[in-house]
């Protein structure tokens, strides 16, 4: 990755070496480590470390601290090329995941989780920025949907291997984490050695950018982070704690999610392109309100495991529509703002994620259903805010209150 190459000349490269292909390589590499870590996590911490709801809440709080500090990417961009930073972060994620099972104590799990989380969150910050810089506004919804499907397909292979071999071969947590993390690390090295450094069409601002006209995007990011965190921490934990799912059963549920994402993510990308960000986000948030209320009903009314599993899959499908938030920002942003705003938005997305898991972990001990009712309230707030998105967002027309003829202000 030593050679600089203008993005405008990327069509002159062999197909396999073009920037869009690199996005697909990274999209496949990241979830092999992260999704495998997530699939085994609840069983690993309960069976090996004896975690309860309070402990898992603290673990996820620690995991989200690097997300809160994602704004530090702006400082690192003064020292490193953005693409290089993304690949190095991906490498860190792979290595840390590979070592996870070798630190089975509370302190060890928190430490290795912090390292893998730095890799994950800094990679995701840079990756979102590169996607919006390297893809045109016309192709972004379709390609973002395909990238989601590619990540699901790569993870499907990993999960399929777990389901088929976990009991048959008597695999340990160390075996699976080492293999999955190693694959991600190797793909990161490939991305580092086989591709040139692509120079974006618009030089990125490398200082903190906070624009008043992006206020709606910031708020939606904040609520998205809070809502997603409740699902990530407690929905899977519920499947293990309440219904006694084993590793291969949790992974089988993840496999169903992946197949559904492979089928529907490209369709969702096309839906964003056809119906616009406002309509698709409203559909997502309305669906999530219903799903989270149903989660609460599982505890209050004693609804069964089949409904819980179905809701888990439906929840994942609705979250895939979050790509509309990316394309909304792409349409309203100054092209030079994409990298610094991606870092700031990732930090905003993780503000609630730092305190919610720990706080709701204590609420979980008293009333698990109330945790999901809180998530439904957050989804409702997101729905109301999404009503402010115009049908055709653009610079100067970021909300329905701004005139579509206005010139975008500098601040």
N, C-alpha and C positions, 0 to 999 in steps of 0.2 A: 504494500500500500504506500510505496514511496513516491510513485509517479502521480503528479497532479494532472487531472484531465477535466476539461470544461464539460459541464453537463450538457451544454448545447450541442456538443459533438459526440454524444454518447451513441448515437445511431451508427457511427462508424466502427464501433467495437463489435466483436463477435457477440452473438445473441446471449450466450451464457455469461458474458462479462459485463452486461449492461446494468445500470443502477436498479432498474425494476427487478431484475433477477436477484440482485444482492438483497433487496428487500424481502424476497421470497425465501432466500437462504436463511436470513436472520429470523424471519417469521416462523420457520420450521425449527430452528435451533433453540430458541428461547423456551417454548413450552415443554420441550422434552425434559428439561431440568425442573422448571418451575411447577408444571402440572404434576409431574411424578412426585415432587416434594409435597405438593398439596394433597395428592391422593393418599399418600402413606401417613401424612402428618398426624391425623387424629388417632389412628391406631397406634402409631409409634409413641406419641406422648402419653397415651393412656396406659398402654401395655408395658412400656419400658420405663417411663418416668413417673407414672402414677398421677398425671395431671387431672385436675377437676376444672369446672367452668371458670373459676377465678384465675387459675394458672394459664389456661388457654387464652383468656382475655389479656393477661400481661404479656404473653408471648407475642400476640399479634400487635399489641401496642409497641413493643420493641421493634417488631418487624416493620412497622410503618414509620418509624423515626426517620430513616433515610428518605422516604417519600416526602416528609415535611421539609427536609433539607435539600430537595431536588433543585431548588433555586441556586444551589452551589454550582450547578452545571455551568451557569453563566461565567463564573470565575474560572472554571477549568477550561472553558473555550478560549480564554486568553492564552492558554499554554498548549492546548491540543486542538488538532483539527476535529471537527464535530463527528465525522465518520469514524475516526480512530478512537475517540472516546466511547462511542457506542459499541465498537467491537471489543475493546478492552473490558468494558463493563459486562458484556456478554460472557467473556472468558472468566471473569471473577465469579459470576453466577454459577457457571458450570463447575468450577473447582470447589467452591464452597458447598454446593449441593453434593458433590461426590464424597465429601468428608463428613456429612451430617451425622451419620449413624455412629461415628467414632467418638462422639461427645454426648453420651446419653444422660448426663446430669442436667439439672435445671440451668445452672450457670453455663455449661457447655452448649446446651441447645440455644440459649439466648445469644451467646457469642457467635456461633456459626450462623445462626439465623440473621444476625445483624450484618455479617459479611455478605451472605447471599443476597440480602435485601438491598445492600448498597449496589451490588451488581445489577439486580433486577430493576430497581427504580431509576438508576442513572441510564441504563440501557433503554427503558421504556420512554424516558423523557426525550432522549436523543432520537430514538426511532420514530416517535410521533412527529418530531420536527422534520426529520429527513423525508418521511412520507409526504408531508404537506408541501415540502420544497421540491421534491422530485416528481410529484404527480401533478398534472394539470387539473384545474377545477372541473373540467368536463369528465375526465376519466377517474377522478378520485373516488367517488362513491362505488363504482363498479370494482376498481382494483382493491380498495380497502376491504370490500366483501370477499374478494378472492384471497386476499392475504389472511383474513380470519379463517377461511376454509382450509388454506394451506397449513396454518398452525394446528388446526383441528386434526387434519390428516396425519401430520407428524406425530402428534400426541396419541392418536388412535393406534399407531403401530406400537408405541411404548406401552400403552395400557393393555393392548391385546396381548403383548408378551407377558405382562404381569398376571393377567387373568389366567392365561394358559399354563404358566410355569410356576406361579407362587407356591401352590400346594404340590404340584407334580414333581418339581425339582427341590422342594424344601428350601426355597430362597430365604435369605435373611434381609433385614432392612439395609444392612451394609452393602450387600450384593447389588440391590436394586438402585440405591442412591449412587453407588460408585459407577455403575454402568450408565445411568441416565445423565449424571453430571459430566461424565467423561465424553459422551457423545456431543453434548452442548459445547464443551471446551474445544473439542476437535473441529467442530464446525466454525467456531469463532476463529481458530487459527487459520482455517481455510479462507474465511472472509478477509482476514488480515493479509494473507499472502497472495491471493489470486485476483484481487480487485484493485484498481487504481483509486486514488482519492479523488472524488468527484467535487468539482467546484460549483456551487449553486449559482443560479442565474442572478440572484440578488444577494449581495454581501449582507450577512446578518449582524444586527446590532448586538454588541457584546457587553451591554450594561443592563441593569434592571429596567424593565419596561412595565409601567402600570398606567394604562389608558382608561380614562373615564368612560369612553365609548364602548369598552369591552365589559362593562359592569355585569350585564346579563350573562355573558359567557362565564365570568368568574363565579357568579352565584350558582349557576347550574353545575359547574365543576365541583364546588363545595358540597352541594347536596348529593351529587353523584358519588363522591367519595364516601360520605356518611352512609348512604343507602347500600352501596356495594359492600362496605366493610361489615355491616351487620349480616349480610348474606354469606360472605366468605368465611367469617368466623363461626357463625352459629348454625347455619343450615346444615353443613356437613357434620358438625359436632353433634347435632341432634340425631342424625342418622346412626351414629355410633352409640351415643349415650342412651337414647330412648329406645331405639329399635335393635341395638346389638349387631349392627352390620360388621362383618369381618372385612379384612383387607381386600380380598378378591371381590366381595360384594360391593364395596364402595367403588372399587375400580370399574366394575361392570356398569354401575350407574354413570360414572364418568364417561365410559365408552358410549353409552346411549346419547349423552350430551354431545359428544364429539361427532357422531354420525349425523345427528340433527343439525349441528352447526355446519358441517360440510355441505349438507343439502340446502339449508335455508340461508346461510350467511351471504352467498352471492345474490340470492333473491332479495335479501334485505338491502344489500348495496344498491341494487337496481331500483328498489322501492324508494329509497332516499332520492335517487336521481329523478324519479318520475313524480313523486308526490311532494317532495321538498322536506326540509328538516323539521319544520313546525309540525306537520301532520304525523310524521313517523315518531317524533319524540313524544307527542301527545298520546299516540297509540302505546308506546312503550310504558310511559308512566301510568296510564290507566290500567294496563295489564299488571304492572308490578303492585299497584294498590290492592288489586284483587288477590294476587298471589300471596302477599304478606299477610293479609287478613285471614286467608285460608290457613297459612302456617300457624297463626295464633289459634285458630279453631281446632287444630290438631291437639293442642294441649287442653283447651277449655272444654271441648266436646268429646275428646278421646277418639278422633278420627284416625284411621289406620295407616299402615306403612305404605300401601299402594298409592294412596293419595299423596303422602309425603314425597315419595319417589317421583310421581308425576309432576308435582309442583316444582321439584328440584330441576327437572328437565325444562319445564316451561320457563322457569326463572332465567336459566341460562340463555334461552332463545331471546327473551326480551332484552337482556343485557347486550346482546349482539347489535341491537339497534343503536347503541351508544355511538357508533361510528358517525351518526348524524350530527353529534356535537362537534366532532372534528371538522366535518365539512362546513358546518355553520361558521366556525371560526375562520376556516380558510377563505370563505367568501367575504367576511367583513374585515379581514386583517390587512394591514400594510405588509407586503411580502418580506420586508426587512425585520418585522416583529416576530416572525414565526418561531425562531430558535429561543429567544429570551422569554417569549410568552408561553411557549411549551413548558419551559422550566418553571416559570411562576405558576402556571395552571396546575402542574403536577404537585407543587407545594400546596396550593389552595385545596386541591383534591384530597390531600392527606391531612389537613388540619384536624378534621373530626376523627380521622382514623387513628390518631395518636391517643386520644382520650376515650373514645367511645368503647373500644373492646374491653378495656379495664373496667370502666363504669358499668357497662351493660353486663359484664361478667358477674358482678355482684347482684344485679337485678335478676340475672338468669337463675341464681340460686334460690330466689324467692318466687319468681313468676316467669318462666321461659316464654309463655305466650305474650307477655307484655313487651318483650324485646321485639317481637315481630310486629306488634301493633305500632310501636315507635317507628319501625321501618316504613310501615304503610303511611304514617303521617308525613315522613320525609318525602315519600313518592308523591303524595298529594301536593306538597309545596312545590315540587319540581313541575308537576302538571300545570299548576297555576302560573308559574313563571314562563313555561313554554308557550303559553297563550300570547306572550309578548313578542315572540319571534315572528318577523314578517314572512310572507310567502316567498319573497325573493330577497333575501338578505344581501347587503352589499355595503362597502364603506360609505358611511353617512346614513345608512338605512339599517342600523343594527337592531332596532326594535320597531314596533308598530308606532311608537311615538315620534320617531325621526322621519323627516321628509325624505322620500326616495330621490329627490332632486338635490338634496344638500351635498355639499362637499365635505368629505370626512375631515374632521378637525385633527390637529396634531396630537391633542391630548384627550 
